[in-house]
Amino acid sequence: MALLSIRNLSVEFSTAGGPFRAVDGVDVTVDKGDILAIVGESGSGKSVSMMALMGLLPWTARITADEMSFDGTDLRSLTARQRRQVIGRDISMIFQEPMTSLNPCFTAGFQIKETLRQHLKLDRRARHARAIELMEMVGIPDPARRLNAFPHQLSGGMSQRVMIAMALACQPRLLIADEPTTALDVTIQAQILDLLQDLQKSTGMALILITHDMGVVAETAQRVQVQYAGQKVEEQPVRALFETPHHPYTAALLAALPERATERRLPTIPGVVPGQFDRPEGCLFSPRCRFADDICRHRAPPVQPPALGIARCHYPLDTAATEAAR
């Protein structure tokens, strides 16, 4: 049985201009100890999908799913009190912006200890010892002193480490990392990614890594799920995806990597991800796809079998076409 199983997840927001579907029929499966990367441009519904799982979307969001289960427990049927016993303890999340996710009014130590108090019911002495242990685990020097630091007294990399310590406080079985290296310099990015990999190996937890950096995916993940305009368009093991992408969008993302460039100017994908008022009738990628024809523009594409990367495409790329796309 999969640790996390989500089937046909949709998230629709009520707006002044009418309903907007930010996530459209997405499936997510994560096994114990698995590392899944979810990639795509901004506006692809990556973060919204996981925020829906965590129950952190505003009241304007309408969430539907055929299945949303964690280790056999149906998350849709839980009360708010029951859900709080799972979220934050068994499922935890590192948010995208540590400088805005930490509360500026409280010290780093207080915020870590509050997680321990809420979920593990530890006494004051045990919370203090565990907070120091967590800060040492994530590589924060002089942890006893750093517990008394406020967020504005910490650097971006240090704040991110505090966020990771908070997320790991209750030894979660599933950790969601939402672009954990955003706004960090290259050296700190490498340190954070190495830290997450080491912690995943030492604890055996499953990891969902949300990113738009294909280089991070190649170094970290085991499987890759590509999302576009709220839909999952491809899913493959990392090596297979990099060697033989089957969806034109995936091939275009990989072609834009500097190490794959054959000309001085990097290739780009024309246009933008469709929004609320410009969603195409057929394939959502058709306005930007150089392989699109009238069928693509007017008919929703089928989902291909696993041998073709579960690609949501009328004409999934074969090896020869992929090489041409690069």
C-alpha positions in Angstrom: 0.0 0.0 0.0 1.3 3.5 -0.9 2.0 5.9 1.9 0.2 8.7 0.1 -2.4 8.2 -2.6 -4.3 11.1 -4.2 -6.6 10.5 -7.1 -8.3 13.1 -9.4 -7.5 16.0 -7.1 -9.1 19.3 -8.3 -8.9 22.7 -6.6 -11.2 25.5 -7.8 -11.1 29.1 -6.5 -14.1 31.4 -6.4 -13.1 34.8 -7.9 -14.9 38.0 -9.0 -14.5 36.8 -12.6 -15.9 33.4 -11.9 -14.5 30.0 -10.8 -10.8 29.3 -11.6 -9.5 25.7 -11.6 -5.9 25.8 -10.3 -5.5 22.0 -10.1 -7.3 19.8 -12.6 -7.5 16.0 -12.0 -4.0 15.5 -10.5 -2.9 12.1 -9.2 0.0 11.7 -6.7 1.4 8.5 -5.3 4.3 8.3 -2.9 5.7 5.1 -1.3 7.6 4.8 1.9 11.1 6.2 1.5 10.3 7.6 -1.9 11.6 10.9 -3.3 9.1 12.4 -5.7 9.9 15.7 -7.5 7.0 17.8 -8.8 8.2 20.3 -11.5 6.7 22.9 -13.7 6.5 26.6 -14.3 4.9 29.1 -11.9 1.1 28.7 -12.2 1.3 24.9 -12.7 -0.5 24.1 -9.5 2.4 22.4 -7.7 2.2 24.2 -4.4 -1.6 24.4 -4.5 -1.9 20.6 -4.8 0.2 20.1 -1.6 -1.5 23.0 0.2 -4.8 21.2 -0.4 -3.4 18.1 1.1 -2.2 20.0 4.1 -5.6 21.8 4.5 -4.0 25.2 4.3 -6.0 26.8 1.4 -8.5 29.6 2.1 -12.2 29.2 2.3 -12.6 30.4 -1.4 -11.0 27.0 -2.5 -13.3 24.1 -3.4 -11.3 20.8 -3.1 -12.5 17.6 -4.6 -10.8 14.2 -4.9 -11.8 10.6 -5.6 -9.2 9.5 -3.1 -6.9 11.3 -0.6 -5.4 8.8 1.8 -2.4 8.6 4.0 -1.2 5.2 5.1 -4.7 3.8 4.6 -6.5 6.7 6.4 -9.0 8.6 4.3 -8.0 12.3 5.0 -11.3 13.5 3.5 -13.4 11.9 6.2 -11.4 13.3 9.2 -12.7 16.1 11.4 -10.6 19.2 11.9 -9.4 17.9 15.2 -8.5 14.5 13.8 -6.7 16.1 10.8 -4.5 18.1 13.2 -3.2 14.8 14.7 -1.8 13.9 11.2 -0.8 17.2 9.7 2.3 18.6 11.3 3.2 15.3 12.9 3.0 12.5 10.3 2.9 14.9 7.3 5.0 18.1 7.5 5.9 20.9 5.1 8.8 23.2 4.5 7.3 26.4 3.1 8.7 28.4 0.2 9.7 31.6 1.9 11.4 31.1 5.3 11.7 34.8 6.0 7.9 35.2 5.8 6.9 31.8 7.1 8.5 32.2 10.5 6.6 34.4 13.0 8.7 37.6 13.6 7.3 38.0 17.1 8.7 34.8 18.5 12.1 33.3 18.8 13.2 30.4 16.7 13.3 28.2 19.8 9.8 29.1 20.8 8.4 28.2 17.4 10.2 24.8 17.3 9.1 24.0 20.9 5.5 25.0 20.1 5.4 22.2 17.5 6.7 19.7 20.1 4.2 20.9 22.7 1.2 20.6 20.3 1.9 17.2 18.9 4.1 15.3 21.3 3.0 16.8 24.7 6.6 17.0 25.9 7.4 18.8 29.1 9.5 22.0 29.1 12.8 20.4 29.8 12.3 17.7 27.1 11.1 20.3 24.6 14.3 22.4 25.2 16.6 19.3 24.8 14.8 18.2 21.6 14.9 21.7 20.1 18.7 21.8 20.6 19.0 18.3 19.1 17.0 19.4 16.1 19.1 22.5 15.5 22.2 20.5 15.7 20.7 18.0 13.2 20.2 20.7 10.6 23.7 22.1 11.1 23.0 25.3 13.0 26.1 26.3 15.0 25.8 27.1 18.7 22.2 25.9 18.9 21.6 26.8 22.5 22.2 30.4 21.7 20.4 30.4 18.4 17.2 29.2 20.2 16.8 32.7 21.5 17.3 34.4 18.1 14.4 36.1 16.4 13.8 35.5 12.6 15.2 38.9 11.7 18.5 38.0 13.4 18.9 35.0 11.2 20.2 34.8 7.6 18.1 33.3 4.8 20.0 30.0 5.0 19.7 29.9 8.8 16.0 30.6 8.6 15.6 27.8 6.1 17.4 25.4 8.5 15.0 26.5 11.3 12.1 25.7 9.1 13.5 22.3 8.4 14.0 21.7 12.1 10.4 22.6 12.7 9.2 20.3 10.0 11.3 17.4 11.3 10.4 18.0 15.0 7.9 15.2 15.2 9.8 12.8 12.9 7.2 12.9 10.0 6.8 10.0 7.7 6.2 12.4 4.7 8.0 15.7 4.3 6.9 18.2 1.6 9.6 20.7 0.6 8.2 23.6 -1.4 11.1 25.1 -3.4 13.3 24.9 -0.3 16.3 26.6 -2.0 14.4 29.7 -3.4 16.2 33.0 -2.8 19.3 31.3 -1.4 22.8 31.6 -2.9 24.2 28.7 -4.8 26.5 27.5 -1.9 23.6 27.5 0.6 21.3 25.8 -1.9 23.7 22.9 -2.2 24.0 22.6 1.6 20.2 22.6 2.0 19.7 19.9 -0.6 22.5 17.7 0.8 20.9 18.2 4.3 17.5 17.0 3.0 19.0 14.0 1.3 21.0 13.0 4.4 17.9 13.4 6.6 15.7 11.4 4.2 18.2 8.6 4.2 18.8 8.6 8.0 15.1 8.7 8.9 13.6 6.8 6.0 10.8 9.3 5.5 9.2 10.0 2.1 10.0 13.3 0.5 8.0 15.4 -2.0 10.2 18.1 -3.6 8.4 20.9 -5.3 10.8 22.8 -7.7 11.2 24.4 -11.1 15.0 23.6 -11.2 15.6 20.5 -13.3 19.2 20.4 -12.0 17.9 19.9 -8.5 15.6 17.1 -9.8 18.5 15.2 -11.4 20.6 15.3 -8.3 17.9 14.5 -5.7 14.7 12.7 -6.9 13.9 9.2 -7.8 10.7 9.9 -9.7 9.5 13.1 -11.5 6.0 14.4 -12.0 5.6 17.2 -14.5 2.7 19.6 -14.1 1.4 22.2 -16.5 -1.6 24.6 -16.0 -2.9 22.5 -13.1 -2.6 19.1 -14.9 -0.1 16.3 -14.6 1.3 15.9 -18.0 4.0 13.3 -17.4 5.5 11.0 -14.8 8.7 8.9 -15.1 11.7 7.8 -13.1 14.4 10.4 -13.2 16.8 8.7 -15.6 14.1 7.7 -18.0 12.6 11.2 -18.0 15.9 12.9 -18.8 16.8 10.4 -21.5 13.4 10.0 -23.1 10.8 12.6 -22.3 7.4 11.8 -23.9 5.5 15.1 -23.5 6.5 18.1 -25.6 6.4 20.3 -22.5 8.9 18.1 -20.7 11.2 17.9 -23.7 11.1 21.7 -24.0 12.0 22.1 -20.3 14.9 19.8 -20.7 16.0 21.5 -23.9 16.3 24.8 -22.0 18.9 23.4 -19.6 22.3 25.2 -20.2 24.2 22.0 -20.3 22.0 20.7 -23.2 22.2 23.9 -25.2 23.8 23.4 -28.7 23.7 27.1 -29.6 24.8 30.3 -27.9 21.2 31.4 -27.1 19.2 29.1 -24.9 15.9 27.8 -26.4 12.8 29.1 -24.8 9.1 28.1 -24.6 7.0 30.8 -26.3 4.0 32.2 -24.5 2.9 31.8 -20.9 0.9 29.2 -18.8 -2.8 29.8 -19.5 -4.8 31.6 -16.7 -8.4 31.9 -15.9 -9.6 33.6 -19.1 -7.3 32.1 -21.8 -7.5 28.3 -21.3 -7.5 26.5 -24.6 -10.4 24.2 -25.6 -8.2 21.2 -26.3 -4.7 20.5 -25.0 -3.7 23.2 -22.5 -0.1 23.2 -24.0 -1.2 23.5 -27.6 -0.8 27.3 -28.0 2.9 26.9 -27.1 3.6 23.5 -28.7 5.4 23.3 -32.1 3.9 19.8 -32.7 0.2 20.9 -32.2 -2.4 20.5 -34.9 -6.2 21.0 -35.0 -6.9 17.9 -33.0 -4.6 19.2 -30.2 -6.3 22.6 -30.3 -9.9 21.3 -30.1 -9.8 17.9 -28.3 -8.6 17.2 -24.8 -5.7 14.7 -25.0 -5.8 11.2 -23.6 -3.4 9.9 -20.9 -0.9 7.5 -22.4 0.2 4.2 -20.7 3.2 4.1 -18.4 5.5 2.9 -21.2 4.9 6.4 -22.6 5.4 8.3 -19.3 1.6 8.6 -18.6 1.9 11.6 -20.9 -1.2 13.7 -21.4 -0.7 14.1 -25.1 -2.3 13.1 -28.5 1.2 12.6 -30.0 3.7 11.5 -27.3 7.2 11.9 -28.4 9.3 8.9 -29.3 13.1 8.8 -29.1 13.7 10.3 -32.5 11.2 13.1 -32.0 12.7 13.8 -28.6 16.1 14.2 -30.0 14.8 16.6 -32.6 13.0 18.6 -29.9 16.2 19.0 -28.0 
